[in-house]
Amino acid sequence: MCDQTFMAATFGPCDSCSKPSPLMNIYIKNEATNYCSLCVEMMACQGLQKGETLESLKRESETLKKKLEEERNKLNDVELHQVAEKVEVLSALSIKTRRVLKGHGNKVLCMDWCKDKRRMVSSSQDGKVIVWDAFTLNKEHGVPLPCTWVLACAYAPLRSLCLIMNGYLGLDNKCSVIPLSLDKNENLAAKKKSVAMHTNYVSGCSFTNSDMQLLTSSGDGTCALWDVESGQLLQSFHGHTADVLSLDLAPSETGNTFVSGGCDMKANVWDMRSGQNIQSFESHESDINCVKYYPSGDAFASASDDATCRFYDLRADREVAVYQKDSIIFGASTCDFSLSGRLLFAGYNDYTINVWDVLKGTRATILFGHENRVSRVRVSPDGTALGSASWDSTLRVSWSFSTGSNYIFRFIKLLFWVNSRLVLEFTVAF
Amino acid sequence: MLWIHSDSFHRLSLLLLFSFIHLCFQLESILLEMQDPKIGVKGTEQKLNISTIPHVIAGNDIIAWISNKMKTSTEEAQAFGTMLVAYGYIYPLQNHKKLVMCNDSSLYRFQTPYFWPTQKWVPDDSDYGIFTLLLHAVCLCFIQAHYNHLHEWLNHKWDFIVMQATEQYKAGKERKKPDRVVFDCQERAYWMVNRPPVSLSNSNMFYQQAIMRSKVKSSVSLGALVKYITTYKNHDPFLASCLPSNPWQTDHDAYWTLNMRRVEVPTKMRVERWSFSLFELLSDLRGRDDFKIFLKKEFSGENLAFWEAAEELKWGTASSMSTKAETIFKTFLAPGAPRWINIDGRTMGLTVKGLEHPHRYVLEAAQTHVFMLMKKDTFFRYLKSPTYKDIQKKALNPEQHNFSPANLEQNALNRSPGIHPIILWQQEEEEKAKVAAASAPVDVKAMMSKIDRKK
């Protein structure tokens, strides 16, 4: 939608080793250079250079931080709520939860929609992964797994599923991909193929634009990109200083970036090609549980244990809104945008889902129904419904009850009726 | 893959080796001289309790040698000596907790070039084990950052390193207790000195890059976000009604059937959405088909074909990369290729050079160039073209469903299962195969041999 104003050399010969590879754009002594990721690491490991001491580096760090703040503030000419004043107020939302999917025996930890807009996969602490047709409430596949914690699951664009299983105490950190088929009686557990491996628990996974590549985030503080077929590590992303809890791929035409949020309270934006950390936002006061891109790809939202959700603008390079209320004191564990980006659905640990008006910063409505923590909310691919998974072992589907033209028609009918009655009264009177 | 799973022993050793080698450039030559039997510092054998440690040197001897060699004062020589101790080239045998060079008869020894502190991970040395475990837990996050690059960088030396490591390990098992205790202190001192500068310089580099990166005024970027919302407002099922109805609300899946992938006539809303951006048009495969019809009329289909091929390369399996790259080169980039794309000389040069060692992002520059071309020029011409206007006229505008409560109950009982996504995927694959077969260049020889066989 918006013009991509950042164009930089991304693949070519490295300025240091001349090998053709994905490039990172860095500044050495205020001069722009393009290094491959290996040369960047080697340069960073050089230890203290001539004339440098720990003190001088620390002072440089402080001045650079201040300069960055100054640069950001220079362009800060308007706030989001000011821009939003010209936008019309949301009409009263009527969102109801009418479908409940029961079948899990324990907390449902994760869910994801299939591209066909009606099927979904969910994983739970009882070790079961179920593929549902949420429209007809049919269970299509059930995959029983050997371990208990199936932390996350994801549906691939074409036909596969990705499951993240962590053994007891997080010692068995496997991420497996299962290709689905039409045969309902097939033993899917036997077909699973181990892909990603981390040194700590794997917290989230996401397929890229195809079934062939997988992005994972892990408790060891890194994210990684894997080739599904060979299990090979294609790229790793280092920069978080604590567990990474969630990640999301950018829905933009270039499709080359993703954002990750972690326990170090930072949300980082990464370039998938070079592994470079492009942007970093540190304004939350506690662990970031979930990050999600705005539909245009130029902004993202984050949900955190500090009971707020925040909205960051990537082009202005700053936080532009905080969604909070005095009455909300429990942490937000998940968030997702509606199709247009006007609404932000956020699931909280107080069993509710708050729906925020992204532009005005106010709460549009609140959804009740779950009987325990909401672990995941996801809007369906065509935006028609909201799926939510909870520790109460159910999944619920909610949608907006439209004020369609049938109501207007009925209203007009009513008007006519009233009018005709009035005419009758008057004629009688006269 | 394997290295991510090998234990910390390898990881830690590698990092130390790596950092050590950098420091080496500065101090190695000096140390070599110091250890030279003729011109170096005089060493003796010393009895320490009941063990005999060979090749020990006294602190004052070292300092004297340094001040003589470098023509410096005793204080400077002592500072230099302390640095040698702190960096681990020389380790003290007594007072091992204090890593300084003392100008007296305290004893030191030269450190072996490869420093493997994880020899402590011997099961019977549990007291050392705990100590190093704590240390390693702290250092682990730091190590991980360099791990993959270390592996790549030292790949060609890997076997040698492993061999050295096993030898050191065996030798270490026979080491005397004083040496082992010394190693502990060295390890600690090593981390004290070497860790902070690395993470600081890394973050300084990041801040510099962040400052230099181009930013946009808030009014502009926020305005764009608002514009996006306004554009998509009527397409958001939570804000405006779906036509004919939201399947979840009425249990009737007409909305999904009317918007399927290979529908003959799309809906008006869908066609309108194609006009929002090139990205929308290309993401909706039905829209992409329509765009292809337009491009065929204009005889400029090679740009989109190249873009699609580049996408397949980027998101495909690692094993298929080189064959795909070759096909793309032959079809689009080689001089005189059947579907030669018109990109500027510099980009073409970079791409062709990169294709010698294919990488999934080798076509990035060319792909972006082609995409921008389509976005800025072809896309707008498409929106004004008769092809688009035609489809706009033909597009369906379904009536809003008006179900009575009885109807709704009926719907709820008869929810359609729809077509399984895997069947759709199989259909797609068949279609793709048909298209590929139709556009493949005819192999004359094969044709002729077929005809001959038939005869």
Interface residues (C-beta under 8 A of the other chain):
Chain A: M1 C2 T5 F6 M7 A9 T10 F11 G12 P13 P20 S21 P22 N25 I26 Y27 I28 N30 A32 S37 L38 V40 E41 M42 A44 C45 Q46 G47 L48 E52 L54 L57 K58 E60 S61 L64 K65 K67 L68 E71 R72 L75 N76 D77 V78 E79 L80 V83 A84 K86 V87 L90 S91 L93 I95 R98 R99 C114 K115 D116 K117 R118 R119 D133 F135 T136 N138 L158 R159 L180 S181 L182 M197 H198 T199 T208 N209 S210 M212 Q213 D220 G221 T222 D227 V228 E229 S230 G231 Q232 L233 L234 S236 H238 T241 S252 E253 T254 R273 N277 I278 Q279 S280 Y294 P295 S296 D298 A299 D313 L314 R315 A316 D317 R318 V320 S338 L339 S340 G341 R342 L343 V358 L359 D382 G383 T384 A385 V397 W399 S400 F401 S402 T403 G404 S405 N406 F409
Chain B: M1 I4 H5 F18 S19 H22 L23 L140 C141 Q144 A145 H146 N148 H149 E152 W153 N194 P196 P197 V198 L200 S201 N202 S203 N204 M205 F206 Y207 Q208 Q209 A210 I211 M212 R213 S214 K215 V216 K217 S218 S219 V220 S221 L222 G223 A224 L225 V226 K227 Y228 I229 T230 T231 Y232 K233 H235 D236 P237 F238 L239 A240 S241 C242 S245 N246 P247 W248 Q249 D253 Y255 W256 N259 F276 S277 L278 F279 L282 E311 K314 W315 G316 T317 A318 S319 L350 K353 G354 E356 H357 H359 R360 Y361 V362 E364 A365 T368 F371 K375 Q400 N402 R415 S416 P417 G418 H420 P421 I422 I423 L424 W425
